[in-house]
Structure formats: C-alpha cells, structure tokens
C-alpha cells in the first residue's frame, strides 16, 4: 500500500485522533522520526499511480471528496499540536519513504513548525460584480424599435463599448479597493500570501474574483482580522468581500515532496 501523507506535526497522543479516517475512509497512522511525526493513511497501489490519481483529481466530485478528507485529517491534527499541512494528493510509495523524508528535511520541518505554532490562516477573497453585464437581455432591436439594420448595428457596437468600459471601470475600482484592504490586513498579520484568483466554476460567490489572499495570524487575533476585513468590505460598495477560516496554515507550509 502507498502512503497518502497529510502533514508533519509535533508528536501528540494518538488517542486524540482515534477513529480518524482519511482518503477513501482509510484509518490514519503515524510515521515517527525523533520529535516529528508524519500523518499518513494507506492508499491502494492502483490509486497511487500518478496517472490514476491525476484522473481522479480532474473529476470535480472526486476532487471534492479527497479535499474534504484531507482537510478533515489536517484540521483534527492541528487541533492537537502544531501542524505543517502537506499539499493535496501528496503520496509516497511506502512508509519508509515518508520516514526518509522526515530524516532528510528534519531541520526545515522543525523550523517551520516553530514558526506556525500558535498561528492560523485566514483567507480573504474580493469579488466585483459588473453592473450591466446582463443589460443586453433586451435586444438592441427592441431598444431601437426595430429600425434599420445599419442603425441597429451602430447601437449594438455602442452598447458593447459601453459594456466594456463599465467592466474596466468596475475592475479598476475593485482592484484599488483590494490593495487598500490588503494593506490594512497585512498590518495585522505575521505573513501573507497572494494566490491566483479563483475560477467562477469553483466558487458559489457572485461576481468575478479579483483578489485572493491568505494571512498568517496569531490564533488570538484571527477574529480581529476577520472582523476588520468584513468592516472594510462593508464600507466599500464596489466589492463583495468573503472571509474564510481560520484554517491550518496551508499557505505557509512551504513546498513538500510529491510522488
């Protein structure tokens, strides 16, 4: 069986994670090296094949199931001890490979856990809604009373230019607001990471995502940062702001070895 690896952590009482299951309902176990543990669960060899795993992740339902199981394990461990989350779908061929990773990266893992101890991640996304994007529901012909085709064509082109100008103006206002909000929130955080904006297909939020960032914050200040973000969003009519978390510090764990 291959080893699906969720995180590296400081040692903790395994009874605190009794009954915890991960991907495909597999029970988790710990791989130890000195004062570090890796949290893993067995993965069938067929699913550990790179092509097979990639195929699973390309199916939205499978991606969601794996992501939820991954987070469930990471969040449960992070509630017990400082935790360094691994990327989704980090797989090693055997537990021995995991142990080798712990030995090779021992110093880096310890330093990262020290930095993450007592801290959590808060996510902030900012969206813009393009007013008038659906204004073309009524045809240009209806607006012009069905007059001549040349006039209809000119009116249509004017409408499209106005629509483009509205979108560009809304985008500029939203990005300016995002920069101002980010400057305030970064002052409350220990560190920050800016991510790619999120596809509309993966988000239930209305509008277009123009800003996506994560803030590393002392756990005791997480609610303060979240509340400040919400106030700033409410004060700005040009954007819709969404706060997520607090989460384990996924965005600040660094890059981990993959299969």
ZITA-V756536 format. One record per pair of residues at least 6 apart in sequence whose ideal C-beta (glycine too) atoms are under 8 Angstrom apart, sorted by the first residue. I is the first residue (numbers start at 1). GAP is how many residues later the second one is. If there is no record, write none. Layout:
((I:GAP) (I:GAP))
This chain:
((1:41) (1:42) (1:43) (1:44) (2:40) (2:41) (2:42) (2:43) (2:45) (2:46) (2:89) (2:90) (2:91) (2:92) (2:257) (3:28) (3:37) (3:38) (3:39) (3:40) (3:88) (3:89) (3:90) (3:91) (3:92) (3:94) (3:95) (4:18) (4:19) (4:22) (4:36) (4:37) (4:38) (4:39) (4:44) (4:85) (4:86) (4:87) (5:33) (5:34) (5:35) (5:81) (5:85) (5:86) (5:87) (5:93) (5:251) (6:16) (6:22) (6:33) (6:34) (6:35) (6:64) (6:67) (6:68) (6:71) (6:79) (6:80) (6:84) (7:31) (7:32) (7:66) (7:67) (7:70) (7:71) (7:76) (7:77) (7:78) (7:79) (7:241) (8:28) (8:29) (8:30) (8:31) (8:75) (8:76) (8:78) (8:94) (8:101) (8:105) (9:27) (9:28) (9:29) (9:30) (9:68) (9:69) (9:71) (9:72) (9:73) (9:74) (9:75) (9:104) (10:25) (10:26) (10:27) (10:71) (10:72) (10:103) (11:21) (11:24) (11:25) (11:26) (11:70) (12:25) (12:65) (12:68) (12:69) (13:67) (14:16) (16:64) (17:11) (17:22) (17:59) (17:60) (17:63) (20:7) (20:8) (20:52) (20:53) (20:56) (21:6) (21:7) (21:20) (21:48) (22:6) (22:19) (22:47) (22:48) (22:50) (22:51) (23:18) (23:20) (23:43) (23:46) (23:47) (24:19) (24:20) (24:23) (24:45) (26:15) (26:16) (26:17) (27:14) (28:11) (28:12) (28:13) (28:45) (29:11) (29:12) (30:7) (30:8) (30:9) (30:10) (31:6) (31:7) (31:9) (31:64) (31:67) (31:68) (31:71) (32:6) (32:67) (32:70) (33:66) (33:69) (33:70) (33:73) (34:72) (35:75) (36:66) (36:70) (36:73) (36:74) (36:77) (38:60) (38:61) (38:63) (38:64) (39:34) (39:35) (39:38) (40:52) (40:55) (40:58) (41:32) (43:48) (46:6) (47:6) (47:9) (48:43) (48:45) (48:211) (50:209) (53:36) (53:38) (53:206) (56:6) (56:7) (56:10) (57:6) (57:9) (57:31) (57:32) (66:22) (66:23) (67:21) (70:18) (70:19) (74:9) (74:11) (74:174) (74:176) (75:172) (75:173) (77:6) (78:7) (78:170) (82:31) (82:32) (82:34) (82:35) (82:36) (83:30) (83:33) (83:165) (83:166) (84:25) (84:28) (84:29) (84:32) (84:165) (84:169) (84:170) (85:163) (85:164) (85:165) (85:168) (86:167) (86:170) (87:168) (87:169) (87:171) (89:169) (90:166) (90:167) (90:168) (90:169) (91:167) (91:168) (92:6) (92:9) (92:165) (92:167) (93:166) (101:156) (102:7) (105:152) (108:146) (112:141) (112:142) (115:137) (116:100) (116:133) (116:136) (116:137) (118:100) (118:101) (119:71) (119:97) (119:98) (119:99) (119:100) (119:130) (120:96) (120:97) (120:99) (120:102) (120:125) (120:126) (120:127) (120:128) (120:129) (121:93) (121:94) (121:95) (121:96) (121:124) (121:125) (121:126) (121:127) (121:128) (121:129) (121:130) (121:131) (122:67) (122:92) (122:93) (122:95) (122:100) (122:103) (122:104) (122:107) (122:121) (122:122) (122:123) (122:124) (122:125) (123:89) (123:90) (123:91) (123:92) (123:120) (123:121) (123:122) (123:124) (124:57) (124:58) (124:61) (124:87) (124:88) (124:89) (124:90) (124:91) (124:105) (124:117) (124:118) (124:119) (124:120) (125:73) (125:78) (125:80) (125:84) (125:86) (125:87) (125:88) (125:116) (125:117) (125:119) (126:48) (126:51) (126:52) (126:55) (126:83) (126:84) (126:85) (126:86) (126:107) (126:113) (126:114) (126:115) (126:116) (127:47) (127:78) (127:79) (127:80) (127:81) (127:82) (127:83) (127:112) (127:113) (127:114) (127:115) (128:42) (128:43) (128:45) (128:46) (128:79) (128:80) (128:82) (128:110) (128:111) (128:112) (129:41) (129:77) (129:78) (129:79) (129:111) (130:36) (130:37) (130:40) (130:77) (130:78) (131:35) (131:39) (132:30) (132:31) (132:34) (133:30) (133:34) (135:24) (135:28) (136:23) (136:27) (140:12) (140:15) (140:16) (140:19) (141:11) (143:12) (144:7) (144:8) (144:11) (146:6) (170:68) (171:37) (171:39) (173:65) (173:66) (174:36) (174:37) (174:64) (174:65) (175:35) (175:36) (177:59) (177:61) (177:62) (178:32) (178:33) (178:61) (180:52) (181:30) (181:48) (181:51) (181:52) (181:55) (181:60) (182:10) (182:12) (182:29) (182:31) (184:44) (184:48) (185:7) (185:28) (185:30) (185:40) (185:43) (185:44) (185:47) (186:6) (186:29) (188:27) (188:29) (188:33) (188:36) (188:37) (188:40) (189:26) (189:27) (189:28) (189:36) (190:26) (190:27) (190:28) (191:24) (191:25) (191:61) (192:21) (192:22) (192:23) (192:24) (193:20) (193:21) (193:23) (193:58) (193:59) (194:17) (194:18) (194:19) (195:17) (195:18) (195:19) (195:56) (196:16) (197:11) (197:12) (197:13) (197:14) (197:15) (198:11) (198:14) (199:10) (200:8) (200:9) (203:6) (205:35) (205:37) (206:34) (207:33) (210:29) (214:36) (214:37) (214:38) (215:10) (216:33) (216:35) (216:36) (217:8) (217:29) (219:27) (222:23) (222:24) (226:17) (226:19) (226:20) (229:12) (229:14) (230:11) (230:13) (232:9) (233:6) (233:7) (233:8) (234:7))
